[in-house]
């Protein structure tokens, strides 16, 4: 099936050239211009991730890896897809290249994963939506919620990977937004918060099941179809904390 978000080699060369030009001229523009340039490079990274996911599913019968906890699973995505990318910078939004141990601070902070001996295995500033995994059955009370394959109706509204505070998340429609702008994520609670980081002036960048990439508004996070049974029309938006009140609304 041909992706609606088709991204050719020529497109990539043009975008990469623009990104290189933008970065080369960061010193000649103001801080807002530098942030826009970094946002552009981040979006270019995610477009390339779209090609990675497209290649992997093409090589694996049209399916993503299992959710799992073992090597080769979606929870270990930087290692699982390693053979499909070479440049480790692809794992990092240019706005969030340092972990907390390296002086990074939320929302401009990367996460890192270590082995049992405490050595860093990989570092990234993107978070994967575990609901795209090739699994069946219930998870966190959601029956048959996994997408399993990118070849589904409404693929352009299902995030795969986006700016985030941690490596993976299982968003639920009952998840509440962070109370404060720079709150750190809490394990096993309100996992949509892992994506709700003000890294790109009121939103985050993400890549979708149709392999397209775009910016996502904060309040829009609750309007996306994270899992198969997510129907935003059935749920009112959450109560927005003060720091989010003035951002764009998406609820119909």
Secondary structure, DSSP 4 states (H G I P E B T S, - for coil): ---TT---HHHHHHHHHHHHHHHHTGGGS-HHHHHHHHHHHHHHHHHHHHHHHHHHHHHTTT-PPP--SSTTSGGGHHHHTGGG---GGGGS-TT---BGGGT-BTTB-BEEEE-TTS-EEEEESEEEEGGGSS--S-BTTBTT----SS-STTGGGSEEEEE-SSSEE---TTPPPPSSTTPPP-TTS-GGGGT---SSSSEEEEEETTS-EEEEETGGGGGS--STT--GGGSPPPPPPGGGTTSPP---
